[in-house]
Amino acid sequence: MYALGFNSGQPQPRGWRHWRHWPAGELSAGVRGLLLDQGSLTARLVAASGGHFAVRLVGQSWQRPLPGERAVLGLRQTARAQVREVVLECHGEAWVFARSVLPAASLTGELRHLRRFGARSLGALLFADPRLAREEFELSLIGPTDPLVPAALRGPHALWARRSVFRVGGKSLLVQEVFLPACKSGAAPAPL
């Protein structure tokens, strides 16, 4: 079931931690390569699906970020941000759930248009900006009841997830990606 390569038994959910703090034995080479790839996940999925890729908007609204999201962005408890949730689909299947947190202070000036970004690829926009800087990844095993993932996408098992803070022109935003069971390593000619 875990083509994303769990090395032993059924993994248990684990909280977010810097990628270097994960024991090498818990990540197969394929999973490690996917989770730590610095390139555009959108570009990788487009290639893996032979162009049969779509972004499905789940929701975008102003809300209070989850506690861990506020912590990683350095936001106060009362802070509000634009939270955007999408499903990245390959061949009509949900492969990745992505949740982006865009603080109000980041949605000004040149990034103001992100307030109404809709069903376009945020990754394609970010990676096209030469000012883009990405912080190092944190990884997690998301449990079946984790509030990060909508109930309709949850399953009975833990899912690999990664997150990183992007900085564009001094403005921060958080992108979190949860790899759903349909996202299989080697599932297409251009393997993930």
Summary of the structure (lengths in Angstrom):
residues: 192
radius of gyration: 16.0
end to end distance: 16.1
largest distance: 48.8
contacts: 551
relative contact order: 0.23
helix: 26%
strand: 33%
